[in-house]
Amino acid sequence: MLEDDDREAIEELYLVDDDIVILNDELMADLDKDLDDFLDKLLKE
C-alpha cells in the first residue's frame, strides 16, 4: 500500500516481474470474467 503521512491508503501497489504496478478500478474492470474465460479455455484443451 502507498500511504500518505496520516497512514491513509492512497493506492495499492503490486510487484509484477520486478516492476511496481499501480492497479486501479479501470485496469481491474472485468478481471474476474477474463480470468474465468481464460481458465475455461485452458480446461477445454
All heavy atoms as TSV, in Angstrom:
chain	resi	resn	atom	element	x	y	z
A	1	MET	N	N	0.830	-1.185	0.000
A	1	MET	CA	C	0.000	0.000	0.000
A	1	MET	C	C	0.873	1.247	0.000
A	1	MET	O	O	1.859	1.301	0.712
A	1	MET	CB	C	-0.883	0.046	1.240
A	1	MET	CG	C	-2.015	-0.927	1.226
A	1	MET	SD	S	-3.138	-0.483	-0.076
A	1	MET	CE	C	-4.638	-0.545	0.758
A	2	LEU	N	N	0.480	2.197	-0.784
A	2	LEU	CA	C	1.090	3.512	-0.755
A	2	LEU	C	C	0.231	4.359	0.174
A	2	LEU	O	O	-0.979	4.460	-0.014
A	2	LEU	CB	C	1.126	4.116	-2.155
A	2	LEU	CG	C	1.696	5.514	-2.297
A	2	LEU	CD1	C	3.166	5.533	-1.859
A	2	LEU	CD2	C	1.561	6.002	-3.721
A	3	GLU	N	N	0.852	4.914	1.219
A	3	GLU	CA	C	0.099	5.656	2.224
A	3	GLU	C	C	0.608	7.086	2.324
A	3	GLU	O	O	1.771	7.369	2.064
A	3	GLU	CB	C	0.242	4.990	3.594
A	3	GLU	CG	C	-0.327	3.599	3.637
A	3	GLU	CD	C	-0.123	2.919	4.976
A	3	GLU	OE1	O	0.696	3.407	5.778
A	3	GLU	OE2	O	-0.779	1.900	5.218
A	4	ASP	N	N	-0.279	7.988	2.766
A	4	ASP	CA	C	0.127	9.368	2.995
A	4	ASP	C	C	0.668	9.507	4.421
A	4	ASP	O	O	0.799	8.511	5.141
A	4	ASP	CB	C	-1.013	10.346	2.712
A	4	ASP	CG	C	-2.217	10.141	3.604
A	4	ASP	OD1	O	-2.117	9.424	4.623
A	4	ASP	OD2	O	-3.280	10.719	3.290
A	5	ASP	N	N	0.966	10.726	4.836
A	5	ASP	CA	C	1.545	10.958	6.162
A	5	ASP	C	C	0.611	10.556	7.300
A	5	ASP	O	O	1.057	10.253	8.404
A	5	ASP	CB	C	1.932	12.430	6.328
A	5	ASP	CG	C	3.079	12.827	5.414
A	5	ASP	OD1	O	3.852	11.922	5.021
A	5	ASP	OD2	O	3.205	14.022	5.098
A	6	ASP	N	N	-0.699	10.552	7.047
A	6	ASP	CA	C	-1.679	10.157	8.061
A	6	ASP	C	C	-1.969	8.666	8.020
A	6	ASP	O	O	-2.912	8.195	8.644
A	6	ASP	CB	C	-2.976	10.950	7.863
A	6	ASP	CG	C	-2.784	12.430	8.063
A	6	ASP	OD1	O	-1.978	12.804	8.942
A	6	ASP	OD2	O	-3.434	13.214	7.337
A	7	ARG	N	N	-1.163	7.929	7.252
A	7	ARG	CA	C	-1.290	6.483	7.088
A	7	ARG	C	C	-2.619	6.070	6.435
A	7	ARG	O	O	-3.140	4.996	6.660
A	7	ARG	CB	C	-1.059	5.752	8.405
A	7	ARG	CG	C	0.302	6.099	9.001
A	7	ARG	CD	C	0.856	5.177	10.021
A	7	ARG	NE	N	0.806	3.769	9.771
A	7	ARG	CZ	C	1.739	3.062	9.135
A	7	ARG	NH1	N	2.794	3.649	8.653
A	7	ARG	NH2	N	1.619	1.762	9.002
A	8	GLU	N	N	-3.139	6.980	5.588
A	8	GLU	CA	C	-4.328	6.680	4.800
A	8	GLU	C	C	-3.883	6.058	3.480
A	8	GLU	O	O	-2.941	6.543	2.843
A	8	GLU	CB	C	-5.135	7.945	4.515
A	8	GLU	CG	C	-5.709	8.621	5.740
A	8	GLU	CD	C	-6.820	7.828	6.376
A	8	GLU	OE1	O	-7.600	7.184	5.639
A	8	GLU	OE2	O	-6.904	7.839	7.619
A	9	ALA	N	N	-4.549	5.006	3.048
A	9	ALA	CA	C	-4.191	4.335	1.801
A	9	ALA	C	C	-4.473	5.242	0.607
A	9	ALA	O	O	-5.547	5.826	0.501
A	9	ALA	CB	C	-4.965	3.036	1.661
A	10	ILE	N	N	-3.483	5.374	-0.257
A	10	ILE	CA	C	-3.631	6.173	-1.473
A	10	ILE	C	C	-3.827	5.250	-2.670
A	10	ILE	O	O	-4.736	5.415	-3.466
A	10	ILE	CB	C	-2.387	7.062	-1.704
A	10	ILE	CG1	C	-2.244	8.058	-0.559
A	10	ILE	CG2	C	-2.483	7.780	-3.036
A	10	ILE	CD1	C	-0.947	8.844	-0.615
A	11	GLU	N	N	-2.970	4.251	-2.806
A	11	GLU	CA	C	-3.019	3.303	-3.920
A	11	GLU	C	C	-2.556	1.934	-3.443
A	11	GLU	O	O	-1.804	1.832	-2.480
A	11	GLU	CB	C	-2.094	3.737	-5.067
A	11	GLU	CG	C	-2.504	4.969	-5.796
A	11	GLU	CD	C	-3.675	4.769	-6.736
A	11	GLU	OE1	O	-3.992	3.611	-7.077
A	11	GLU	OE2	O	-4.263	5.785	-7.133
A	12	GLU	N	N	-2.991	0.901	-4.150
A	12	GLU	CA	C	-2.463	-0.434	-3.919
A	12	GLU	C	C	-1.358	-0.668	-4.936
A	12	GLU	O	O	-1.530	-0.413	-6.120
A	12	GLU	CB	C	-3.553	-1.487	-4.086
A	12	GLU	CG	C	-4.599	-1.446	-3.003
A	12	GLU	CD	C	-5.589	-2.574	-3.132
A	12	GLU	OE1	O	-5.156	-3.748	-3.207
A	12	GLU	OE2	O	-6.787	-2.281	-3.161
A	13	LEU	N	N	-0.221	-1.119	-4.477
A	13	LEU	CA	C	0.914	-1.380	-5.358
A	13	LEU	C	C	1.139	-2.884	-5.431
A	13	LEU	O	O	1.028	-3.588	-4.440
A	13	LEU	CB	C	2.171	-0.699	-4.812
A	13	LEU	CG	C	2.070	0.799	-4.565
A	13	LEU	CD1	C	3.349	1.288	-3.907
A	13	LEU	CD2	C	1.803	1.544	-5.852
A	14	TYR	N	N	1.473	-3.371	-6.604
A	14	TYR	CA	C	1.727	-4.794	-6.822
A	14	TYR	C	C	3.068	-4.970	-7.514
A	14	TYR	O	O	3.417	-4.191	-8.403
A	14	TYR	CB	C	0.624	-5.409	-7.684
A	14	TYR	CG	C	-0.720	-5.396	-7.009
A	14	TYR	CD1	C	-1.586	-4.329	-7.169
A	14	TYR	CD2	C	-1.104	-6.442	-6.186
A	14	TYR	CE1	C	-2.809	-4.298	-6.542
A	14	TYR	CE2	C	-2.332	-6.423	-5.557
A	14	TYR	CZ	C	-3.184	-5.353	-5.738
A	14	TYR	OH	O	-4.385	-5.326	-5.106
A	15	LEU	N	N	3.805	-5.975	-7.113
A	15	LEU	CA	C	5.073	-6.300	-7.745
A	15	LEU	C	C	4.816	-7.317	-8.847
A	15	LEU	O	O	4.304	-8.400	-8.596
A	15	LEU	CB	C	6.049	-6.874	-6.708
A	15	LEU	CG	C	7.434	-7.206	-7.216
A	15	LEU	CD1	C	8.132	-5.932	-7.685
A	15	LEU	CD2	C	8.246	-7.874	-6.138
A	16	VAL	N	N	5.160	-6.929	-10.076
A	16	VAL	CA	C	4.927	-7.785	-11.238
A	16	VAL	C	C	6.215	-7.817	-12.041
A	16	VAL	O	O	6.645	-6.797	-12.565
A	16	VAL	CB	C	3.774	-7.252	-12.114
A	16	VAL	CG1	C	3.566	-8.153	-13.320
A	16	VAL	CG2	C	2.499	-7.090	-11.312
A	17	ASP	N	N	6.837	-8.979	-12.125
A	17	ASP	CA	C	8.073	-9.136	-12.905
A	17	ASP	C	C	9.104	-8.063	-12.567
A	17	ASP	O	O	9.629	-7.373	-13.439
A	17	ASP	CB	C	7.796	-9.138	-14.401
A	17	ASP	CG	C	6.974	-10.322	-14.853
A	17	ASP	OD1	O	7.114	-11.395	-14.243
A	17	ASP	OD2	O	6.197	-10.176	-15.807
A	18	ASP	N	N	9.361	-7.873	-11.289
A	18	ASP	CA	C	10.340	-6.918	-10.784
A	18	ASP	C	C	9.989	-5.461	-11.068
A	18	ASP	O	O	10.835	-4.584	-10.966
A	18	ASP	CB	C	11.739	-7.214	-11.322
A	18	ASP	CG	C	12.256	-8.559	-10.840
A	18	ASP	OD1	O	11.937	-8.948	-9.701
A	18	ASP	OD2	O	12.979	-9.212	-11.604
A	19	ASP	N	N	8.758	-5.174	-11.447
A	19	ASP	CA	C	8.276	-3.808	-11.637
A	19	ASP	C	C	7.121	-3.563	-10.678
A	19	ASP	O	O	6.332	-4.463	-10.397
A	19	ASP	CB	C	7.772	-3.573	-13.070
A	19	ASP	CG	C	8.890	-3.591	-14.087
A	19	ASP	OD1	O	9.991	-3.106	-13.763
A	19	ASP	OD2	O	8.666	-4.085	-15.207
A	20	ILE	N	N	6.996	-2.350	-10.189
A	20	ILE	CA	C	5.866	-1.996	-9.337
A	20	ILE	C	C	4.772	-1.431	-10.226
A	20	ILE	O	O	5.001	-0.545	-11.044
A	20	ILE	CB	C	6.272	-0.987	-8.254
A	20	ILE	CG1	C	7.254	-1.649	-7.294
A	20	ILE	CG2	C	5.044	-0.484	-7.508
A	20	ILE	CD1	C	7.771	-0.740	-6.214
A	21	VAL	N	N	3.561	-1.944	-10.061
A	21	VAL	CA	C	2.426	-1.555	-10.882
A	21	VAL	C	C	1.333	-1.021	-9.969
A	21	VAL	O	O	1.063	-1.599	-8.921
A	21	VAL	CB	C	1.893	-2.776	-11.669
A	21	VAL	CG1	C	0.679	-2.414	-12.486
A	21	VAL	CG2	C	2.981	-3.364	-12.549
A	22	ILE	N	N	0.703	0.063	-10.370
A	22	ILE	CA	C	-0.455	0.584	-9.645
A	22	ILE	C	C	-1.696	0.074	-10.372
A	22	ILE	O	O	-1.899	0.353	-11.555
A	22	ILE	CB	C	-0.454	2.123	-9.609
A	22	ILE	CG1	C	0.776	2.618	-8.859
A	22	ILE	CG2	C	-1.736	2.640	-8.969
A	22	ILE	CD1	C	0.961	4.120	-8.898
A	23	LEU	N	N	-2.511	-0.692	-9.662
A	23	LEU	CA	C	-3.729	-1.226	-10.253
A	23	LEU	C	C	-4.905	-0.385	-9.784
A	23	LEU	O	O	-5.119	-0.213	-8.602
A	23	LEU	CB	C	-3.930	-2.690	-9.844
A	23	LEU	CG	C	-2.848	-3.651	-10.302
A	23	LEU	CD1	C	-3.159	-5.055	-9.838
A	23	LEU	CD2	C	-2.686	-3.624	-11.805
A	24	ASN	N	N	-5.679	0.123	-10.716
A	24	ASN	CA	C	-6.841	0.921	-10.369
A	24	ASN	C	C	-8.101	0.237	-10.870
A	24	ASN	O	O	-8.045	-0.814	-11.511
A	24	ASN	CB	C	-6.700	2.344	-10.922
A	24	ASN	CG	C	-6.517	2.376	-12.416
A	24	ASN	OD1	O	-6.955	1.485	-13.114
A	24	ASN	ND2	N	-5.864	3.406	-12.911
A	25	ASP	N	N	-9.248	0.827	-10.582
A	25	ASP	CA	C	-10.527	0.223	-10.965
A	25	ASP	C	C	-10.647	0.024	-12.465
A	25	ASP	O	O	-11.186	-0.971	-12.924
A	25	ASP	CB	C	-11.688	1.082	-10.465
A	25	ASP	CG	C	-11.796	1.060	-8.956
A	25	ASP	OD1	O	-11.308	0.091	-8.337
A	25	ASP	OD2	O	-12.373	2.011	-8.392
A	26	GLU	N	N	-10.145	0.973	-13.250
A	26	GLU	CA	C	-10.233	0.859	-14.703
A	26	GLU	C	C	-9.444	-0.346	-15.200
A	26	GLU	O	O	-9.886	-1.089	-16.067
A	26	GLU	CB	C	-9.703	2.134	-15.349
A	26	GLU	CG	C	-9.760	2.126	-16.861
A	26	GLU	CD	C	-9.190	3.401	-17.453
A	26	GLU	OE1	O	-9.400	4.477	-16.874
A	26	GLU	OE2	O	-8.523	3.285	-18.496
A	27	LEU	N	N	-8.278	-0.549	-14.641
A	27	LEU	CA	C	-7.428	-1.655	-15.049
A	27	LEU	C	C	-8.002	-3.000	-14.589
A	27	LEU	O	O	-7.837	-4.010	-15.253
A	27	LEU	CB	C	-6.029	-1.453	-14.471
A	27	LEU	CG	C	-4.910	-2.308	-15.018
A	27	LEU	CD1	C	-4.725	-2.055	-16.507
A	27	LEU	CD2	C	-3.622	-2.003	-14.293
A	28	MET	N	N	-8.686	-2.990	-13.451
A	28	MET	CA	C	-9.201	-4.228	-12.868
A	28	MET	C	C	-10.607	-4.581	-13.348
A	28	MET	O	O	-11.121	-5.639	-13.020
A	28	MET	CB	C	-9.219	-4.112	-11.347
A	28	MET	CG	C	-7.851	-3.899	-10.723
A	28	MET	SD	S	-6.735	-5.261	-10.976
A	28	MET	CE	C	-7.446	-6.447	-9.879
A	29	ALA	N	N	-11.241	-3.702	-14.121
A	29	ALA	CA	C	-12.610	-3.939	-14.581
A	29	ALA	C	C	-12.691	-5.257	-15.351
A	29	ALA	O	O	-11.878	-5.544	-16.214
A	29	ALA	CB	C	-13.074	-2.782	-15.447
A	30	ASP	N	N	-13.655	-6.064	-15.009
A	30	ASP	CA	C	-13.929	-7.351	-15.683
A	30	ASP	C	C	-12.789	-8.359	-15.567
A	30	ASP	O	O	-12.731	-9.310	-16.342
A	30	ASP	CB	C	-14.279	-7.139	-17.154
A	30	ASP	CG	C	-15.521	-6.283	-17.337
A	30	ASP	OD1	O	-16.459	-6.435	-16.533
A	30	ASP	OD2	O	-15.544	-5.474	-18.275
A	31	LEU	N	N	-11.889	-8.178	-14.629
A	31	LEU	CA	C	-10.769	-9.103	-14.487
A	31	LEU	C	C	-11.257	-10.513	-14.136
A	31	LEU	O	O	-10.767	-11.491	-14.688
A	31	LEU	CB	C	-9.784	-8.612	-13.425
A	31	LEU	CG	C	-8.566	-9.492	-13.198
A	31	LEU	CD1	C	-7.717	-9.580	-14.464
A	31	LEU	CD2	C	-7.739	-8.985	-12.044
A	32	ASP	N	N	-12.224	-10.630	-13.241
A	32	ASP	CA	C	-12.747	-11.943	-12.867
A	32	ASP	C	C	-13.291	-12.682	-14.082
A	32	ASP	O	O	-13.032	-13.870	-14.267
A	32	ASP	CB	C	-13.848	-11.819	-11.810
A	32	ASP	CG	C	-13.298	-11.522	-10.435
A	32	ASP	OD1	O	-12.103	-11.794	-10.186
A	32	ASP	OD2	O	-14.061	-11.010	-9.605
A	33	LYS	N	N	-14.053	-11.989	-14.918
A	33	LYS	CA	C	-14.614	-12.626	-16.107
A	33	LYS	C	C	-13.502	-13.052	-17.061
A	33	LYS	O	O	-13.534	-14.153	-17.607
A	33	LYS	CB	C	-15.572	-11.675	-16.816
A	33	LYS	CG	C	-16.241	-12.308	-18.030
A	33	LYS	CD	C	-17.105	-11.321	-18.766
A	33	LYS	CE	C	-17.734	-11.901	-19.989
A	33	LYS	NZ	N	-16.836	-12.595	-20.889
A	34	ASP	N	N	-12.521	-12.194	-17.266
A	34	ASP	CA	C	-11.399	-12.527	-18.155
A	34	ASP	C	C	-10.645	-13.754	-17.651
A	34	ASP	O	O	-10.293	-14.641	-18.440
A	34	ASP	CB	C	-10.435	-11.358	-18.278
A	34	ASP	CG	C	-11.017	-10.183	-19.032
A	34	ASP	OD1	O	-12.025	-10.382	-19.755
A	34	ASP	OD2	O	-10.476	-9.077	-18.898
A	35	LEU	N	N	-10.404	-13.815	-16.343
A	35	LEU	CA	C	-9.691	-14.969	-15.783
A	35	LEU	C	C	-10.534	-16.241	-15.873
A	35	LEU	O	O	-10.009	-17.309	-16.170
A	35	LEU	CB	C	-9.293	-14.693	-14.335
A	35	LEU	CG	C	-8.202	-13.645	-14.155
A	35	LEU	CD1	C	-8.002	-13.348	-12.673
A	35	LEU	CD2	C	-6.909	-14.072	-14.791
A	36	ASP	N	N	-11.826	-16.119	-15.633
A	36	ASP	CA	C	-12.712	-17.281	-15.757
A	36	ASP	C	C	-12.739	-17.794	-17.191
A	36	ASP	O	O	-12.680	-19.001	-17.433
A	36	ASP	CB	C	-14.129	-16.941	-15.302
A	36	ASP	CG	C	-14.239	-16.781	-13.799
A	36	ASP	OD1	O	-13.332	-17.257	-13.064
A	36	ASP	OD2	O	-15.229	-16.168	-13.344
A	37	ASP	N	N	-12.829	-16.880	-18.158
A	37	ASP	CA	C	-12.824	-17.270	-19.573
A	37	ASP	C	C	-11.511	-17.954	-19.943
A	37	ASP	O	O	-11.499	-18.964	-20.660
A	37	ASP	CB	C	-13.043	-16.058	-20.480
A	37	ASP	CG	C	-14.436	-15.480	-20.356
A	37	ASP	OD1	O	-15.329	-16.165	-19.797
A	37	ASP	OD2	O	-14.637	-14.327	-20.811
A	38	PHE	N	N	-10.400	-17.418	-19.460
A	38	PHE	CA	C	-9.087	-17.994	-19.724
A	38	PHE	C	C	-8.987	-19.404	-19.141
A	38	PHE	O	O	-8.539	-20.337	-19.811
A	38	PHE	CB	C	-8.005	-17.088	-19.138
A	38	PHE	CG	C	-6.615	-17.625	-19.282
A	38	PHE	CD1	C	-5.988	-17.636	-20.512
A	38	PHE	CD2	C	-5.937	-18.125	-18.181
A	38	PHE	CE1	C	-4.702	-18.142	-20.648
A	38	PHE	CE2	C	-4.652	-18.619	-18.309
A	38	PHE	CZ	C	-4.033	-18.627	-19.546
A	39	LEU	N	N	-9.440	-19.577	-17.896
A	39	LEU	CA	C	-9.401	-20.890	-17.262
A	39	LEU	C	C	-10.280	-21.883	-18.006
A	39	LEU	O	O	-9.878	-23.033	-18.237
A	39	LEU	CB	C	-9.828	-20.793	-15.792
A	39	LEU	CG	C	-9.811	-22.090	-15.011
A	39	LEU	CD1	C	-8.411	-22.682	-14.966
A	39	LEU	CD2	C	-10.338	-21.867	-13.613
A	40	ASP	N	N	-11.468	-21.479	-18.398
A	40	ASP	CA	C	-12.366	-22.353	-19.159
A	40	ASP	C	C	-11.701	-22.808	-20.456
A	40	ASP	O	O	-11.789	-23.984	-20.834
A	40	ASP	CB	C	-13.682	-21.651	-19.478
A	40	ASP	CG	C	-14.575	-21.508	-18.266
A	40	ASP	OD1	O	-14.364	-22.229	-17.264
A	40	ASP	OD2	O	-15.493	-20.665	-18.319
A	41	LYS	N	N	-11.045	-21.892	-21.132
A	41	LYS	CA	C	-10.364	-22.229	-22.384
A	41	LYS	C	C	-9.237	-23.238	-22.136
A	41	LYS	O	O	-9.078	-24.190	-22.889
A	41	LYS	CB	C	-9.810	-20.962	-23.029
A	41	LYS	CG	C	-9.148	-21.214	-24.353
A	41	LYS	CD	C	-8.637	-19.931	-24.977
A	41	LYS	CE	C	-7.906	-20.234	-26.281
A	41	LYS	NZ	N	-7.348	-19.045	-26.872
A	42	LEU	N	N	-8.466	-23.041	-21.068
A	42	LEU	CA	C	-7.381	-23.962	-20.755
A	42	LEU	C	C	-7.908	-25.357	-20.412
A	42	LEU	O	O	-7.337	-26.368	-20.818
A	42	LEU	CB	C	-6.566	-23.448	-19.572
A	42	LEU	CG	C	-5.567	-22.340	-19.851
A	42	LEU	CD1	C	-4.890	-21.921	-18.564
A	42	LEU	CD2	C	-4.521	-22.777	-20.859
A	43	LEU	N	N	-8.980	-25.407	-19.666
A	43	LEU	CA	C	-9.519	-26.701	-19.246
A	43	LEU	C	C	-10.143	-27.461	-20.410
A	43	LEU	O	O	-10.183	-28.697	-20.370
A	43	LEU	CB	C	-10.547	-26.497	-18.127
A	43	LEU	CG	C	-9.956	-26.012	-16.802
A	43	LEU	CD1	C	-11.063	-25.737	-15.801
A	43	LEU	CD2	C	-8.960	-26.997	-16.240
A	44	LYS	N	N	-10.607	-26.784	-21.423
A	44	LYS	CA	C	-11.192	-27.439	-22.594
A	44	LYS	C	C	-10.129	-28.098	-23.463
A	44	LYS	O	O	-10.403	-29.035	-24.171
A	44	LYS	CB	C	-11.987	-26.447	-23.425
A	44	LYS	CG	C	-13.290	-26.047	-22.776
A	44	LYS	CD	C	-14.044	-25.063	-23.624
A	44	LYS	CE	C	-15.309	-24.623	-22.923
A	44	LYS	NZ	N	-16.035	-23.617	-23.691
A	45	GLU	N	N	-8.904	-27.564	-23.415
A	45	GLU	CA	C	-7.833	-28.085	-24.281
A	45	GLU	C	C	-7.232	-29.340	-23.749
A	45	GLU	O	O	-7.049	-29.752	-22.755
A	45	GLU	CB	C	-6.748	-27.019	-24.481
A	45	GLU	CG	C	-7.274	-25.857	-25.269
A	45	GLU	CD	C	-6.234	-24.751	-25.426
A	45	GLU	OE1	O	-5.090	-24.890	-24.942
A	45	GLU	OE2	O	-6.580	-23.758	-26.054
